[in-house]
Amino acid sequence: MPLLVLRVILLALALALLALPHLIVRTLFGSGAVARLFLHVAGWIMGLRVRRVGPLPPRRSLLLANHQSWLDILVLGSATGCAFVSKAEVKDHWLTGWLADQRDTLYIERDDRRGVARQVHAIAERFDHDLPLAIFPEGTTNDGLHVLPFRPSLLAAATPLPADAVVMPVALDYREDRAFVGWTAPERGIDNAVRILSRWRPIHVDVIMLPPLPAADRKTMAGEGRQRIVVALGASSERQSSL
């Protein structure tokens, strides 16, 4: 049986087995622990071997992560238990929309420039949620070898920073597989997924939790957050090349 087919079957089984327990736990206790377990299991089935480097983020935190692949959702969600800010199109598909809803995803209309203030207000309100909130400030995936400039607009939700809240950069490091997992045009999403799920060798990825950013204006935080991630990924590359 081709590995791709086997993985699709196992993912379907994992979803079927965990969906009901998740709904029960979520209804009775308001907890997303089973949903996070599914992210762990799904990532393992797909070949991901995730390691968090550093402590869990505090509840009142906004995570800024580099964005290389659709795998980033599984990686960051399983490692930190966070919820996500996502483009609104995600909720239009019955499966991805339902899965995103189970992690309390906050949807934004990326092209609605007139609604930026409303979106910023929605993000600011989520500092009082029981999960850290993660955004990908690059706004799109990349080739895995570069970190695109961070868009500062949504960081307005953290200026001024609410009391006891933090903004934390997070470096997602796929080590020697950075270029392999990278997803850019003209490769279609389905082709990228088939390519990744058809490989036998595991994909090792580190989720590097970096120190919180000092309170500043949104452009400064965006620039400083990106720079810290670039430095962390560069240090990782140097360590790998010396092995």
N, C-alpha and C positions, 0 to 999 in steps of 0.2 A: 504493500500500500504506500503510495507516495507520501512523503512527510507532510506536505501541505494538506492533503485530505485528512490525514490522521489528526493534525493539529486543529483543523476546523471542527472535526467530530468531538474532540476533547473539550474544546471551548464551548461548544453547544451543550455538552453534558454538564460542564461546570456551571454554566448559567442556569440550566434547568434544576440542578441540585441546590443551588444557593439562592435562587430567586425567592422561594417561599420563606425560608428562614430569614432572609433579609427583610421582607415585607413585615413579618411578624415582629422582629426586633425593632425595626424602625417605627412601627405603629405603637408598640408597647412602651419603648424606652427612648424613642427619638434618636437612636444611635445608628451610625452608618458603619459599624464595625464589620458587618458581614460584607458590605459593599467593598470595603478596603481589602478584606480577605479575598474577594473575587479578583481584585486588581493584582494581588500577589499571585494567585493561582493562574490567572490568564497570562501574566507576564512570564511565569515559569514555563507554561506550555509553549509560549512563543519563542522560548530560548533565552529570555532575559535573565541575567543573574545580577540582581541589584544590591548595591552596598551603600548605605548612608554613611557619610563621613561627617561626624559632628552630631550635636543634639537635635532632638525634635524641635520644631519652631513653636513658640508660644501661641496660644489660641488667637490672641489679638495681633496677628501679623499679616503683612502683605509680602508675598514671595515674588521675587523677580528672577525668572529663569531664562536661560538661552534656549532656543527652539530649533531643533534639527529635524524632528520626525514626529509622526503621529504616535510613536512609541513613548514620547515624552509624557503623555498623559498617564500611561500605566506606570512609568518609572517614578515620576514625582508624586503621584497619588498614593502609590503603595508605600513609598519611603517616608512620606510626611503626613499622610492622612488628610491632605488639603482638599478644598473645593477649588473650582476654577472659574475664571472669567473666560467666556467663550463667544465666538461669533454666533449670531443668531441663527445662521443656516444649520447649525448642528441639530437644533431641535426639530427641524423639518422632516428628518428621517425617523421613522417609527422606532427603530432599534437604538441608534446612537442618541436620539432625543431622550428615550426612556432611561438609558444607561446614564446619560449626563444628569438627568433629573435626580437620580438616586444619590448623587454626590452634591446635591444642592448647587448645581452650576448656575452662575449668574450670566445671563445672555445680554450681549450688547449689539447694537446695529453699527457695525464698523464704519459704514459709509454715511451714517446720519450725523453729519457735522453739526447740524442745528440742535441735536439732542445730546451733545457731549456733556453739557452741564447736568442733565438728568442722569446720564450714565455715571458720571463722577459721584453724584449724590448717592446713587445706588451702591457703588463700591464702598463709599465712606460708611454707609449704614451697616455694611457687612463686617466691619471691625467688631461689632457686638455679637456676631454669630459664634457658634461653638466650634467652628473649624477655621484654620488658617485659610487665606484666600491667595491663589496663585494666578499670576498673569505672565504672558510671554510678550515683553515689550517690543520685540522685534516686529511683531505683527504678522509674521509668516515664517515658514520653515526655510532652512538654507542647506548648503552643501555639506554641512558638518565640519568644515575646515575654517570657517570664519564666523564671527559674531557680528551681526548687522547692527547699525545704530539703534539705540532704544528710543522709542517714541515716548515723549514725556507727558502726553495729554492726560492719560488715565492716572498718572501719579499726582494729579491735582487732588485726588481723594485723600492723599497723605500730607497735604500742605494746607493748614498746619496739621501736624501729626496728632491724632487723638491721644489722650492720656493713656499711658501704659501700653501703647501700641508700638510696633516696630516694623521697619521695612528691611527685609533680608534678601540679599542676592543669593542665588543658588546656582552653582555650576553643574550642569549635566554633562558628564564626561564619559563618552563611549569608548575611550581609550583608542586602541588600534582600529576600531570599527567606526570611527567618526564619519569617514567618507562613505562607508557602506550603508549606514542608516540614513544619511542625508537625503532629503527629498526636495528637489527643485524641478521646475519646468525644463524640458517638455515631458518628463516622466509622469504618467498618470498615477493617481493614488492607488488604484487597484494593482497596477504593475509593480509599484514599490512594495505593496503588501505581499504580493506573490513572491517577489524576489527575496524578501526578508524571511518569510515563513517557510521557504523551501530550503533554507540552509541548515545543515546539521550542527555546525559548530556554534556553541553558545555565544551570546553577546554580553560581555561584561560591561557594566556601567556603574560609575560612582556618582552619587548625589552628594555634592560637596556643599555643606552648609557654611556660608560665610558670615562674618560679623555683621550685625545690624548697621545700617547707614545712619550717620548723624542727621538730625533734622535740618532740612534745607529746602530751597525752592525745588520745584519739580524737575527742571532741566539739570540742576546740579546732581540731584539724586539719580536721575536716569544715566547721566554720564559716569558718575562714580560707581553705580551698580554694574554697568557694563564693563568698566575698567577692571573691577575686582574679579569679575568672571573671566575676562580675558587673561589676567595674570594667573588665576588658578588653573585654567586649562593649559597655559604655557608651561607652568611648573610641572604639571602632570606629564606633558610631552617630554620635558627634559629628563624626568625620572625614567620614563619608558625607554628613551634612547640610550640610557646608561646601563640598562639591564643586559 
